[in-house]
Amino acid sequence: MSSNSRLTIATHILAWMALVETGRADPVTSERIARSVNTNPVVIRRLLGALARKGLVKSHRGANAGWTLATSADAITLSDIYRAVDDGSLFAMHASPPNQACPVGRGIQPVLTQVYDALDAVLQKQLAEVTIKDILDRILAKDR
């Protein structure tokens, strides 16, 4: 089973942008960001689009085209990022409906929905407590 890396890559993007902004406030290109993440700039642009739709980054056109944070790094939480780049619950139900004639098939989805909703609430609470500034500070502390 492969894990979804959108949250991780989006957090990397925003932490890198926050680091760059400590030195200068010029917009950065998806190509520059992609070098840090070590991925294709198209992947970066897709995530930047999702982050922009939630107001976390903004794009700049023209001679100095690129991207900047739309707000300070200490105002962006991992919960904000998660909601911007994830398309639903951490856990999914069956791809096709289970057999409703079976007692387990009939009852599993409502029971698991309750469990998964509770887990999602805990996840969102934890993610809301960590900001991009926190992440960047931890990264830089490890680098010392």
One Martini backbone bead per residue (centre of mass of N, CA, C, O) as a GRO file, in nm:
protein
  144
    1MET     BB    1   0.095   0.038   0.025
    2SER     BB    2   0.055   0.360  -0.055
    3SER     BB    3   0.133   0.681   0.029
    4ASN     BB    4   0.037   0.998   0.082
    5SER     BB    5   0.234   1.305  -0.017
    6ARG     BB    6   0.096   1.588  -0.024
    7LEU     BB    7   0.145   1.698   0.259
    8THR     BB    8   0.452   1.677   0.256
    9ILE     BB    9   0.508   1.850   0.005
   10ALA     BB   10   0.353   2.104   0.094
   11THR     BB   11   0.524   2.149   0.347
   12HIS     BB   12   0.790   2.179   0.202
   13ILE     BB   13   0.718   2.420   0.033
   14LEU     BB   14   0.645   2.618   0.269
   15ALA     BB   15   0.912   2.597   0.423
   16TRP     BB   16   1.090   2.695   0.192
   17MET     BB   17   0.950   2.967   0.151
   18ALA     BB   18   1.004   3.070   0.438
   19LEU     BB   19   1.308   3.065   0.417
   20VAL     BB   20   1.338   3.255   0.175
   21GLU     BB   21   1.180   3.500   0.315
   22THR     BB   22   1.411   3.567   0.523
   23GLY     BB   23   1.593   3.701   0.283
   24ARG     BB   24   1.342   3.731   0.075
   25ALA     BB   25   1.032   3.845  -0.108
   26ASP     BB   26   1.053   3.699  -0.359
   27PRO     BB   27   0.946   3.517  -0.590
   28VAL     BB   28   0.897   3.172  -0.662
   29THR     BB   29   0.955   2.899  -0.845
   30SER     BB   30   0.873   2.580  -0.926
   31GLU     BB   31   1.161   2.499  -1.003
   32ARG     BB   32   1.299   2.569  -0.733
   33ILE     BB   33   1.123   2.394  -0.555
   34ALA     BB   34   1.176   2.120  -0.705
   35ARG     BB   35   1.474   2.096  -0.616
   36SER     BB   36   1.414   2.047  -0.316
   37VAL     BB   37   1.205   1.803  -0.360
   38ASN     BB   38   1.272   1.629  -0.612
   39THR     BB   39   1.076   1.721  -0.859
   40ASN     BB   40   0.832   1.806  -1.058
   41PRO     BB   41   0.695   2.111  -1.136
   42VAL     BB   42   0.405   2.006  -1.180
   43VAL     BB   43   0.357   1.911  -0.893
   44ILE     BB   44   0.395   2.188  -0.766
   45ARG     BB   45   0.172   2.343  -0.921
   46ARG     BB   46  -0.065   2.180  -0.818
   47LEU     BB   47  -0.023   2.245  -0.518
   48LEU     BB   48  -0.023   2.552  -0.543
   49GLY     BB   49  -0.313   2.569  -0.642
   50ALA     BB   50  -0.442   2.452  -0.386
   51LEU     BB   51  -0.316   2.662  -0.191
   52ALA     BB   52  -0.441   2.912  -0.330
   53ARG     BB   53  -0.746   2.839  -0.294
   54LYS     BB   54  -0.684   2.868   0.039
   55GLY     BB   55  -0.474   3.121   0.086
   56LEU     BB   56  -0.151   3.038   0.126
   57VAL     BB   57  -0.091   3.137  -0.164
   58LYS     BB   58   0.065   3.343  -0.426
   59SER     BB   59   0.057   3.475  -0.740
   60HIS     BB   60   0.294   3.602  -0.989
   61ARG     BB   61   0.315   3.817  -1.251
   62GLY     BB   62   0.562   3.860  -1.484
   63ALA     BB   63   0.888   3.941  -1.441
   64ASN     BB   64   0.833   3.835  -1.119
   65ALA     BB   65   0.751   3.546  -1.124
   66GLY     BB   66   0.548   3.354  -0.884
   67TRP     BB   67   0.575   3.269  -0.531
   68THR     BB   68   0.396   3.330  -0.221
   69LEU     BB   69   0.309   3.389   0.075
   70ALA     BB   70  -0.008   3.496   0.211
   71THR     BB   71   0.123   3.438   0.490
   72SER     BB   72   0.242   3.355   0.772
   73ALA     BB   73   0.405   3.081   0.903
   74ASP     BB   74   0.244   3.111   1.190
   75ALA     BB   75  -0.057   3.082   1.029
   76ILE     BB   76   0.022   2.796   0.917
   77THR     BB   77  -0.122   2.490   0.921
   78LEU     BB   78  -0.148   2.156   0.875
   79SER     BB   79  -0.453   2.170   0.846
   80ASP     BB   80  -0.464   2.366   0.611
   81ILE     BB   81  -0.306   2.185   0.418
   82TYR     BB   82  -0.478   1.933   0.426
   83ARG     BB   83  -0.738   2.076   0.318
   84ALA     BB   84  -0.601   2.167   0.044
   85VAL     BB   85  -0.481   1.858  -0.058
   86ASP     BB   86  -0.724   1.698   0.039
   87ASP     BB   87  -1.017   1.480  -0.064
   88GLY     BB   88  -1.056   1.363   0.240
   89SER     BB   89  -1.044   1.103   0.403
   90LEU     BB   90  -0.812   0.885   0.528
   91PHE     BB   91  -1.053   0.692   0.497
   92ALA     BB   92  -1.204   0.422   0.317
   93MET     BB   93  -1.430   0.264   0.157
   94HIS     BB   94  -1.558   0.067  -0.033
   95ALA     BB   95  -1.575   0.050  -0.377
   96SER     BB   96  -1.801  -0.156  -0.317
   97PRO     BB   97  -2.073  -0.274  -0.201
   98PRO     BB   98  -2.163  -0.462   0.033
   99ASN     BB   99  -2.327  -0.727   0.148
  100GLN     BB  100  -2.658  -0.689   0.274
  101ALA     BB  101  -2.708  -0.999   0.366
  102CYS     BB  102  -2.477  -0.943   0.549
  103PRO     BB  103  -2.409  -0.845   0.865
  104VAL     BB  104  -2.136  -0.714   0.806
  105GLY     BB  105  -2.199  -0.570   0.537
  106ARG     BB  106  -2.435  -0.397   0.666
  107GLY     BB  107  -2.250  -0.273   0.932
  108ILE     BB  108  -1.960  -0.158   0.869
  109GLN     BB  109  -1.988   0.134   0.766
  110PRO     BB  110  -2.120   0.280   1.009
  111VAL     BB  111  -1.900   0.203   1.212
  112LEU     BB  112  -1.647   0.311   1.059
  113THR     BB  113  -1.740   0.601   1.035
  114GLN     BB  114  -1.717   0.665   1.336
  115VAL     BB  115  -1.420   0.599   1.368
  116TYR     BB  116  -1.308   0.785   1.139
  117ASP     BB  117  -1.421   1.051   1.245
  118ALA     BB  118  -1.258   1.046   1.509
  119LEU     BB  119  -0.978   1.038   1.378
  120ASP     BB  120  -1.003   1.299   1.215
  121ALA     BB  121  -1.034   1.485   1.461
  122VAL     BB  122  -0.758   1.424   1.584
  123LEU     BB  123  -0.588   1.502   1.344
  124GLN     BB  124  -0.682   1.799   1.319
  125LYS     BB  125  -0.589   1.884   1.599
  126GLN     BB  126  -0.289   1.823   1.564
  127LEU     BB  127  -0.241   1.994   1.302
  128ALA     BB  128  -0.333   2.273   1.438
  129GLU     BB  129  -0.059   2.282   1.634
  130VAL     BB  130   0.107   2.313   1.355
  131THR     BB  131   0.344   2.505   1.195
  132ILE     BB  132   0.559   2.615   0.966
  133LYS     BB  133   0.747   2.743   1.169
  134ASP     BB  134   0.788   2.490   1.338
  135ILE     BB  135   0.911   2.320   1.117
  136LEU     BB  136   1.147   2.507   1.046
  137ASP     BB  137   1.273   2.517   1.329
  138ARG     BB  138   1.330   2.210   1.344
  139ILE     BB  139   1.509   2.192   1.099
  140LEU     BB  140   1.725   2.404   1.187
  141ALA     BB  141   1.801   2.262   1.455
  142LYS     BB  142   1.913   2.001   1.315
  143ASP     BB  143   2.138   2.168   1.144
  144ARG     BB  144   2.328   2.257   1.401
   0.00000   0.00000   0.00000
